[in-house]
Amino acid sequence: MQKTIGRYSKIGCAVVVGMVINHCQIALAGWTGYINGVGFGWASANVRSSTFHTNKVTTPSFTGPSATIPLTNGYTYSTNSPSGASTNTYSRIRGLAGAIWTNTACVAVVGDGTDNPELEKRVTVLPADCAALTMDSRTNSFDGHSGTIAVTTKGTAGTALWLRGFEYDGAHGPIPDDDPATPDVNESIEFLKTYGVWKFETLMLGPFDFSTGCPLLIPFTLDSGDFSKLIFATDGVAKSNPLIFTCPSNITVQCSDTVVYPDVQHSGGCGTLTVAYSPSPGSLPLGSTVVTATGTDGIGDTATCNFTVTRVDTNTPVVTLNGSAQMTVECHGTFTDPGATASDACAGTLSVTASGSVNATQVGDYTLTYTATGPTGNTGTATRIVHVVDTTPPTITCPAPITASTCGGSAQVSFTVTATDLCDGSLTPICTPPSGSLFPFGTTTVNCTATDGHTNSAACSFTVTVTGLTFTGFYAPISGTGGGCGGTQGQPLRTVTFGSILPIKFDIHCGTTLVTTGTPPKVEIQPYNACVAGTDIVNANADYQNVWHYNWDTTPYPKGIYKVIVTLPDTSVQYVFVKVK
């Protein structure tokens, strides 16, 4: 076995390659073919999908062989892409006279590739994103013995290009076509290895670029000097990484939260990847929804994955009272429930059900409960306390002043006082003195109070005046009542002589009846000095002798002004001012 030798030399902008590579075991090339100097040969194209399905098309030997996968105008032999292959994956090969390969290319995307077992037994081709390999060749020069082939080629990572040259004189018959039924054996190459003469061999792993005006120049020499005996074989491989989408783990969100889909992880593909989600995050219903993420790379290939988003509603609806949570209503007043509103983070506005009642005629505390239920059964409540109170006093009604008459010492007087309350209805007032009491002569104030069951009270009063005794007098020599104590108070009614006896005479009637017996009237005489009353000098009962009388002897008393006072049995009083001089 010969050791591999590689030689590169730059001529102008071209790269001249010479390599001696030991031949290896025959294998099927994904893109492979041979062509001689006059354009006679065969070609084969192969595509393997990311799902490991393979299609292959191989031409028979003829002038200008060409093959393509998938169907492409301008290529003689073609077939469809295998199941699972991207529409952007293809393999093409075309040969022309002059040992020219033109429009020869393969592109593998989203995990697709072109199988070439023979090539891959020589080198390991690692898949890469969006692998692509192109090649065009032409005979650059030939002087009848030696020449060069210019190869314009470009390969990305994930590609390999194998170029081999043989000289075959035809002594052993025509070169056999490759048999598609034996994918591991390339019968044409095996025949050339046995009966031809090896001239050159170049094997390159991508990435490489001989496409921008600086072709790869391959020198060759033909022993026969016959260009038609040059056999130029080419094999190409492109292997890509699959476009893999990895969705995030399933997520659970509250229905009140804004749903943001997590990022999708990806590898492979060509160019910039865009991701679309279905359904959109703003349209997820309650419950579990399978979300499909679809990624599209820069050349239109797609990949999908799924994850589940579960929207839950664990939030309690919010019930808001209209008005205060504490309300006060006066007993027997009017209560109008202001109600409540409710909202739910998922369902929005909810209806509210109120329970409980308020009896505005009965003092007490009443609880009203407002309830709202969300679509998933979550319940929110709010309560209001209504205090029915009695702060209004009763209404009490006293009679007008009462006048009664009696000939005795007192009169029994009955009266009616009424009271009502908004809550308690009729009340029984308490009066002092009570109705039916004996009232003495004169005027008595009656005070009445009514108190309801909640300590609110009201009061009123009126007077009871008991009369019945009529005073007649004073008789002569006094002849009247009244007078004054002097000065601005008026002058005494009568003047009597010092040392004389002044008869004080009068009558008492009860109605039309002359009173001559019973409790005697009382006679008082008070001295006055500058209209200031002194101590009684007389305090005695009157006697009845045809009239009630008392004889006052003025002798023991100094001259001056005196007030004569008579108190009747009914406590009524009569008086007169006299002057002693």
C-alpha distance (Angstrom), angle and dihedral (degrees) to the residues before:
residue distance angle dihedral
M1 . . .
Q2 3.77 . .
K3 3.75 121.6 .
T4 3.80 116.1 -117.3
I5 3.79 112.5 -101.3
G6 3.81 123.0 -172.7
R7 3.80 125.4 -166.8
Y8 3.82 125.5 -177.6
S9 3.79 126.0 -179.8
K10 3.81 128.9 174.5
I11 3.83 116.3 -129.2
G12 3.79 109.7 -179.1
C13 3.77 102.2 -47.8
A14 3.82 94.4 -30.3
V15 3.77 124.1 99.8
V16 3.78 114.5 -136.9
V17 3.77 114.2 -152.6
G18 3.71 130.2 -166.8
M19 3.78 120.1 176.0
V20 3.72 135.6 169.4
I21 3.80 109.7 -157.4
N22 3.76 125.8 177.0
H23 3.78 112.4 -118.6
C24 3.73 117.1 -113.0
Q25 3.70 139.3 -164.0
I26 3.81 115.2 -48.8
A27 3.77 117.5 -106.2
L28 3.81 140.1 166.7
A29 3.77 114.3 -87.8
G30 3.79 120.5 -144.3
W31 3.77 88.5 -145.7
T32 3.75 111.1 18.5
G33 3.77 140.9 139.3
Y34 3.76 147.2 134.5
I35 3.75 132.8 -132.3
N36 3.79 132.6 -178.7
G37 3.78 130.1 -140.1
V38 3.80 93.3 -83.9
G39 3.80 95.1 48.3
F40 3.81 99.0 -99.9
G41 3.80 118.2 138.6
W42 3.78 143.4 81.7
A43 3.82 137.0 -88.7
S44 3.80 137.2 -155.2
A45 3.80 132.9 -165.9
N46 3.77 125.8 -165.6
V47 3.81 134.7 -174.2
R48 3.77 127.3 -173.2
S49 3.83 117.7 -167.6
S50 3.78 126.5 -140.2
T51 3.81 86.2 -106.2
F52 3.83 89.2 60.5
H53 3.77 96.2 -108.8
T54 3.81 114.3 139.4
N55 3.80 134.0 -159.6
K56 3.79 123.9 -175.0
V57 3.78 134.5 -174.9
T58 3.85 122.4 -166.2
T59 3.79 127.3 -177.7
P60 3.78 126.4 -145.1
S61 3.80 117.5 -116.6
F62 3.78 111.4 -76.6
T63 3.74 140.6 128.6
G64 3.84 112.4 -70.5
P65 3.83 100.0 10.0
S66 3.78 117.0 -163.9
A67 3.80 134.7 172.8
T68 3.79 134.8 177.5
I69 3.79 142.8 180.0
P70 2.98 117.9 -130.4
L71 3.81 111.1 26.4
T72 3.81 109.9 -77.7
N73 3.80 129.1 172.5
G74 3.82 114.6 -111.1
Y75 3.82 97.0 34.6
T76 3.79 119.7 104.3
Y77 3.80 99.4 -147.8
S78 3.77 124.1 35.7
T79 3.77 144.5 149.9
N80 3.77 139.2 -173.6
S81 3.78 124.7 -81.8
P82 3.78 115.2 -96.3
S83 3.79 121.8 -100.3
G84 3.79 112.5 -74.9
A85 3.80 96.1 19.5
S86 3.77 120.9 133.6
T87 3.80 118.1 -111.3
N88 3.80 85.5 -125.2
T89 3.82 93.9 60.2
Y90 3.81 115.7 92.1
S91 3.80 143.3 152.5
R92 3.84 123.1 -155.0
I93 3.82 135.5 173.7
R94 3.82 130.1 175.0
G95 3.83 130.6 176.3
L96 3.82 129.2 -157.6
A97 3.79 136.3 -176.6
G98 3.76 113.7 -76.5
A99 3.81 94.8 50.1
I100 3.80 88.3 -75.3
W101 3.76 125.3 159.2
T102 3.82 110.8 -167.3
N103 3.81 136.1 177.1
T104 3.75 87.3 10.9
A105 3.78 110.9 156.2
C106 3.75 145.7 135.6
V107 3.81 130.7 -162.2
A108 3.76 122.7 -172.0
V109 3.78 122.2 -168.7
V110 3.82 140.4 169.7
G111 3.79 93.1 19.7
D112 3.81 97.4 -45.0
G113 3.81 121.9 130.7
T114 3.78 146.9 166.6
D115 3.74 116.0 -106.4
N116 3.80 120.1 -132.4
P117 3.80 109.4 159.6
E118 3.78 93.7 178.5
L119 3.79 93.5 55.3
E120 3.78 93.9 42.4
K121 3.76 91.8 54.0
R122 3.81 87.0 62.2
V123 3.81 97.9 46.2
T124 3.77 136.6 9.6
V125 3.78 112.2 -115.3
L126 3.77 109.7 -160.1
P127 3.81 115.8 -154.2
A128 3.81 116.7 -110.3
D129 3.78 136.3 -176.2
C130 3.78 114.0 -77.8
A131 3.80 96.6 -8.8
A132 3.85 114.6 -160.0
L133 3.81 134.1 175.3
T134 3.82 127.7 -175.0
M135 3.79 130.5 178.9
D136 3.80 138.6 177.8
S137 3.83 123.8 171.5
R138 3.78 139.0 -173.6
T139 3.79 136.9 176.3
N140 3.74 101.8 -99.7
S141 3.84 96.3 -169.6
F142 3.84 141.9 -15.7
D143 3.80 125.1 -176.7
G144 3.81 96.4 -174.1
H145 3.75 92.5 -86.4
S146 3.83 110.9 34.7
G147 3.77 135.9 21.3
T148 3.78 146.3 149.2
I149 3.79 134.7 -111.6
A150 3.83 115.8 -144.0
V151 3.80 112.3 -146.1
T152 3.81 119.1 -166.6
T153 3.78 105.1 -163.4
K154 3.75 141.8 151.0
G155 3.77 128.0 -171.0
T156 3.77 131.1 -178.4
A157 3.75 125.5 -150.9
G158 3.79 109.4 -64.8
T159 3.81 94.7 43.2
A160 3.79 138.5 101.5
L161 3.81 132.2 -170.8
W162 3.83 123.2 -158.7
L163 3.81 118.4 -169.3
R164 3.83 120.7 -176.7
G165 3.80 133.4 177.3
F166 3.83 129.6 -159.3
E167 3.79 136.1 174.8
Y168 3.81 113.7 -140.1
D169 3.82 123.7 178.0
G170 3.81 96.9 -165.1
A171 3.80 94.9 -116.9
H172 3.78 92.8 133.0
G173 3.73 97.6 46.9
P174 3.79 130.9 -98.3
I175 3.77 119.8 -24.7
P176 3.81 107.5 -99.5
D177 3.79 119.9 -118.6
D178 3.75 119.3 -112.7
D179 3.78 110.1 -95.3
P180 3.83 110.9 -129.2
A181 3.79 88.6 -155.5
T182 3.80 90.4 67.6
P183 3.80 104.2 54.7
D184 3.79 93.1 170.8
V185 3.82 94.5 55.6
N186 3.82 128.1 60.4
E187 3.77 100.5 -157.8
S188 3.83 93.4 -169.3
I189 3.81 94.3 55.1
E190 3.79 92.2 43.1
F191 3.81 89.7 52.5
L192 3.82 91.6 49.8
K193 3.77 91.8 48.2
T194 3.77 89.1 54.8
Y195 3.81 102.8 39.4
G196 3.77 104.7 18.4
V197 3.76 133.9 70.6
W198 3.79 117.5 -112.1
K199 3.84 112.2 -125.7
F200 3.74 109.3 168.9
E201 3.78 142.6 -11.8
T202 3.81 130.7 -169.5
L203 3.81 124.9 -178.1
M204 3.83 119.3 -177.9
L205 3.81 132.2 179.3
G206 3.78 118.4 -150.2
P207 2.83 145.2 -78.3
F208 3.78 96.2 68.9
D209 3.80 134.2 128.1
F210 3.81 126.6 -155.7
S211 3.78 93.5 149.3
T212 3.80 107.9 97.4
G213 3.81 104.4 75.6
C214 3.78 94.9 -62.3
P215 3.82 106.5 92.9
L216 3.75 126.6 -173.1
L217 3.84 108.3 -102.6
I218 3.80 116.9 -150.0
P219 3.81 114.7 -168.1
F220 3.81 120.4 -150.3
T221 3.80 138.9 175.9
L222 3.82 125.4 -152.7
D223 3.80 117.2 -151.8
S224 3.76 91.2 -156.6
G225 3.76 95.0 46.8
D226 3.87 86.2 -134.7
F227 3.81 110.3 128.1
S228 3.83 91.3 -162.4
K229 3.79 88.9 66.9
L230 3.84 92.3 62.4
I231 3.79 110.6 108.2
F232 3.84 113.3 -162.1
A233 3.84 112.8 -167.3
T234 3.80 123.7 -172.3
D235 3.80 133.4 -172.3
G236 3.77 126.4 -177.5
V237 3.81 134.2 -174.6
A238 3.80 131.3 -171.2
K239 3.81 119.9 -179.3
S240 3.80 122.3 -178.9
N241 3.74 136.2 -167.4
P242 3.79 113.6 -112.6
L243 3.79 119.0 -108.4
I244 3.78 98.5 -109.5
F245 3.75 122.9 -169.4
T246 3.80 119.4 -163.9
C247 3.79 114.0 -168.5
P248 3.79 122.0 -151.5
S249 3.77 122.2 -104.3
N250 3.77 118.1 -82.3
I251 3.80 113.0 -79.4
T252 3.78 135.1 -152.7
V253 3.79 121.0 -152.1
Q254 3.76 136.6 178.1
C255 3.77 113.1 -108.7
S256 3.81 87.9 -124.4
D257 3.80 91.4 59.0
T258 3.77 125.6 88.8
V259 3.79 107.0 -111.5
V260 3.80 114.4 -127.6
Y261 3.77 115.7 -179.8
P262 3.82 113.6 -133.7
D263 3.77 118.5 -117.7
V264 3.79 118.5 -85.5
Q265 3.79 116.6 -128.6
H266 3.79 117.1 -136.1
S267 3.75 143.8 172.7
G268 3.78 134.1 -171.5
G269 3.78 126.4 22.5
C270 3.79 131.7 107.4
G271 3.77 125.9 -81.4
T272 3.78 127.4 -25.4
L273 3.79 116.3 -5.1
T274 3.81 121.3 -140.1
V275 3.79 121.6 -165.4
A276 3.80 127.5 -151.6
Y277 3.81 125.0 -172.7
S278 3.77 127.7 -151.2
P279 2.95 121.1 -130.8
S280 3.79 100.6 25.4
P281 3.82 116.4 -118.2
G282 3.79 92.4 -113.0
S283 3.81 94.2 59.6
L284 3.80 102.0 53.7
P285 3.81 114.8 129.4
L286 3.78 125.1 -146.9
G287 3.77 112.4 -74.9
S288 3.79 131.0 32.5
T289 3.79 121.7 -28.1
V290 3.78 127.0 -177.0
V291 3.79 108.1 -132.4
T292 3.79 118.5 -156.7
A293 3.79 117.3 -151.7
T294 3.80 114.0 -159.4
G295 3.78 119.7 -167.6
T296 3.79 122.2 -162.5
D297 3.77 120.3 -167.5
G298 3.79 127.7 -149.8
I299 3.80 94.6 -82.8
G300 3.79 96.8 45.1
D301 3.81 102.1 -97.8
T302 3.78 114.3 140.7
A303 3.77 141.0 -155.9
T304 3.78 130.3 -176.4
C305 3.76 140.3 -159.4
N306 3.78 134.7 175.3
F307 3.77 137.1 -136.8
T308 3.79 133.1 171.0
V309 3.79 126.3 -116.7
T310 3.78 115.7 -165.2
R311 3.79 117.0 -163.0
V312 3.78 111.4 -159.2
D313 3.76 132.2 -173.8
T314 3.79 112.2 -146.2
N315 3.79 94.3 143.8
T316 3.78 118.5 114.3
P317 3.81 114.8 -127.5
V318 3.80 112.9 -107.8
V319 3.79 114.5 -123.3
T320 3.82 114.5 -162.5
L321 3.79 121.7 -165.8
N322 3.76 119.7 -131.5
G323 3.78 102.3 -131.9
S324 3.77 128.6 -8.3
A325 3.78 126.9 -18.8
Q326 3.82 88.2 -135.9
M327 3.80 117.7 52.7
T328 3.80 130.6 175.5
V329 3.79 124.9 -152.8
E330 3.79 126.2 -175.5
C331 3.78 114.2 -121.7
H332 3.79 110.5 -90.6
G333 3.78 88.9 13.2
T334 3.82 125.1 123.1
F335 3.81 121.2 -91.5
T336 3.81 120.4 -163.3
D337 3.80 115.7 -174.4
P338 3.84 108.2 -129.7
G339 3.83 89.5 -158.8
A340 3.81 128.8 -153.2
T341 3.81 141.3 -100.7
A342 3.81 129.5 -135.7
S343 3.80 136.5 -158.6
D344 3.79 133.4 -173.4
A345 3.79 127.4 -154.9
C346 3.81 89.8 -130.8
A347 3.80 106.2 28.9
G348 3.79 100.4 32.7
T349 3.80 115.0 -148.2
L350 3.81 115.5 24.3
S351 3.78 132.4 -168.1
V352 3.81 117.2 -108.3
T353 3.80 127.2 -138.3
A354 3.82 118.3 -155.4
S355 3.80 123.6 -154.2
G356 3.80 129.9 -173.3
S357 3.79 131.5 46.4
V358 3.80 140.4 -126.4
N359 3.84 123.0 -132.9
A360 3.77 102.8 -157.8
T361 3.83 91.0 -171.4
Q362 3.78 93.4 61.6
V363 3.80 124.3 64.4
G364 3.80 112.5 -125.8
D365 3.81 146.7 91.7
Y366 3.80 116.7 -75.2
T367 3.83 125.7 -166.6
L368 3.80 121.6 -146.7
T369 3.82 116.8 -167.7
Y370 3.80 122.6 -159.0
T371 3.82 117.6 -160.2
A372 3.81 132.7 -171.3
T373 3.82 125.4 -178.3
G374 3.80 123.9 -155.5
P375 3.83 124.9 -142.0
T376 3.81 92.3 -94.1
G377 3.80 94.2 48.7
N378 3.79 98.4 -98.2
T379 3.80 109.0 147.7
G380 3.79 130.0 -151.2
T381 3.80 125.4 -170.9
A382 3.78 140.7 -173.8
T383 3.80 129.0 -173.6
R384 3.77 135.4 -149.5
I385 3.81 125.3 -162.1
V386 3.80 115.4 -147.5
H387 3.80 114.5 -162.8
V388 3.81 113.7 -156.0
V389 3.81 104.0 -160.4
D390 3.80 137.5 178.8
T391 3.78 111.2 -141.9
T392 3.81 96.6 141.9
P393 3.82 115.2 103.0
P394 3.78 120.2 -130.4
T395 3.79 122.0 -97.8
I396 3.84 112.0 -113.1
T397 3.78 125.5 -171.3
C398 3.80 123.5 -161.4
P399 3.82 124.6 -167.6
A400 3.78 123.8 -109.8
P401 3.82 117.3 -90.6
I402 3.82 110.9 -63.0
T403 3.81 125.0 -139.3
A404 3.79 120.4 -163.8
S405 3.78 131.9 175.6
T406 3.78 131.6 -150.5
C407 3.71 139.1 166.0
G408 3.78 91.8 -145.9
G409 3.79 129.6 68.7
S410 3.82 96.2 -84.0
A411 3.81 143.2 9.1
Q412 3.80 129.7 -133.0
V413 3.81 107.5 -128.3
S414 3.82 125.9 -171.1
F415 3.79 123.8 -168.1
T416 3.83 141.2 167.2
V417 3.81 125.5 -123.7
T418 3.82 118.4 -178.8
A419 3.84 132.0 -161.1
T420 3.82 133.8 -178.3
D421 3.85 132.7 -175.5
L422 3.82 130.4 -159.2
C423 3.79 92.5 -129.0
D424 3.82 104.0 26.3
G425 3.77 100.0 35.8
S426 3.83 115.7 -151.5
L427 3.80 117.0 20.1
T428 3.80 132.0 -167.6
P429 3.80 110.3 -124.1
I430 3.81 121.3 -143.8
C431 3.81 114.5 -134.1
T432 3.79 130.7 -168.9
P433 2.97 112.0 -122.9
P434 3.79 93.0 21.9
S435 3.74 126.5 -131.5
G436 3.87 112.8 -77.9
S437 3.79 93.9 33.0
L438 3.84 123.0 139.2
F439 3.77 107.8 -106.0
P440 3.83 118.8 -158.1
F441 3.75 124.2 -132.2
G442 3.78 111.2 -72.1
T443 3.79 132.5 34.5
T444 3.82 122.8 -38.3
T445 3.84 124.1 -174.0
V446 3.79 114.4 -135.7
N447 3.90 114.3 -153.9
C448 3.80 118.2 -160.3
T449 3.83 130.2 -172.5
A450 3.82 132.2 -171.9
T451 3.85 120.3 -165.0
D452 3.82 124.7 -172.4
G453 3.78 127.0 -147.1
H454 3.80 92.1 -88.6
T455 3.85 96.5 54.3
N456 3.80 94.5 -101.5
S457 3.80 108.1 140.9
A458 3.79 140.4 -173.7
A459 3.80 130.2 -167.7
C460 3.78 139.4 -162.3
S461 3.79 135.7 171.7
F462 3.78 140.7 -160.9
T463 3.81 137.6 176.5
V464 3.77 132.8 -109.3
T465 3.84 114.2 -157.3
V466 3.81 117.9 -166.6
T467 3.79 115.3 -159.2
G468 3.80 135.9 161.8
L469 3.87 110.2 127.1
T470 3.77 119.2 92.1
F471 3.86 120.5 -160.6
T472 3.81 119.8 -144.2
G473 3.79 118.2 -174.9
F474 2.90 160.5 -10.6
Y475 3.79 87.9 -147.3
A476 3.79 124.5 -154.7
P477 2.85 136.7 -32.3
I478 3.84 85.6 38.1
S479 3.80 93.7 33.9
G480 3.79 103.6 -175.0
T481 3.79 145.6 9.0
G482 3.74 136.8 -95.2
G483 3.78 128.6 32.0
G484 3.77 126.4 146.9
C485 3.79 142.5 -95.6
G486 3.77 93.2 -112.8
G487 3.78 139.1 -89.7
T488 3.77 114.4 44.7
Q489 3.81 89.6 -9.6
G490 3.80 91.8 68.6
Q491 3.75 131.9 -106.5
P492 3.80 127.4 -72.0
L493 3.77 114.3 -86.4
R494 3.82 94.2 -127.1
T495 3.82 139.9 18.9
V496 3.83 121.1 -146.7
T497 3.79 132.3 -173.4
F498 3.78 118.9 -100.6
G499 3.82 111.2 -106.6
S500 3.81 94.4 25.0
I501 3.78 126.1 118.0
L502 3.82 112.2 -115.7
P503 3.84 113.3 -153.0
I504 3.83 111.2 -143.5
K505 3.82 106.1 -158.1
F506 3.84 134.0 171.9
D507 3.85 143.6 141.1
I508 3.83 131.9 -126.5
H509 3.80 124.1 -149.5
C510 3.83 131.4 -172.5
G511 3.72 100.8 -153.7
T512 3.79 101.7 -48.2
T513 3.78 93.9 -25.0
L514 3.81 117.9 103.6
V515 3.79 110.3 -130.4
T516 3.77 110.9 -139.6
T517 3.77 102.0 152.3
G518 3.74 140.3 38.9
T519 3.75 126.1 58.5
P520 3.80 106.7 5.7
P521 3.78 120.5 -128.9
K522 3.83 116.0 -104.7
V523 3.79 122.1 -123.0
E524 3.83 120.3 -154.0
I525 3.81 127.5 179.2
Q526 3.83 119.2 -164.0
P527 3.83 125.5 -173.7
Y528 3.87 114.8 -132.7
N529 3.75 124.0 -152.0
A530 3.79 114.9 -173.9
C531 3.82 87.7 -16.9
V532 3.81 91.3 -55.6
A533 3.82 114.2 126.7
G534 3.78 117.7 -127.0
T535 3.80 132.0 -161.0
D536 3.80 117.8 -58.1
I537 3.76 111.8 -92.0
V538 3.81 90.4 -173.1
N539 3.82 127.9 34.4
A540 3.79 108.5 162.0
N541 3.78 143.5 130.5
A542 3.78 121.1 -101.5
D543 3.80 119.7 -122.0
Y544 3.75 127.2 -137.4
Q545 3.80 116.0 -125.4
N546 3.82 104.7 150.8
V547 3.78 84.2 -45.4
W548 3.72 134.4 23.3
H549 3.80 107.6 -92.4
Y550 3.78 147.6 162.6
N551 3.80 123.3 -167.9
W552 3.79 112.7 -142.5
D553 3.79 116.3 -156.5
T554 3.79 105.3 -152.4
T555 3.81 94.3 -168.5
P556 3.85 98.2 96.2
Y557 3.78 93.9 50.0
P558 3.75 131.7 75.5
K559 3.71 123.0 -113.8
G560 3.77 115.5 -87.4
I561 3.75 145.1 90.4
Y562 3.80 120.6 -44.6
K563 3.79 134.8 -175.1
V564 3.80 116.6 -138.7
I565 3.82 110.8 -154.9
V566 3.84 126.1 -170.6
T567 3.83 117.9 -169.2
L568 3.82 113.0 -162.8
P569 3.83 123.1 -146.9
D570 3.83 89.0 -100.1
T571 3.87 87.0 58.0
S572 3.77 91.9 -112.0
V573 3.79 112.1 141.8
Q574 3.80 133.7 -142.0
Y575 3.83 124.2 -176.1
V576 3.78 144.2 177.0
F577 3.89 132.4 -169.4
V578 3.81 116.8 -132.8
K579 3.79 131.9 179.7
V580 3.79 123.4 -138.7
K581 3.83 114.7 -155.7
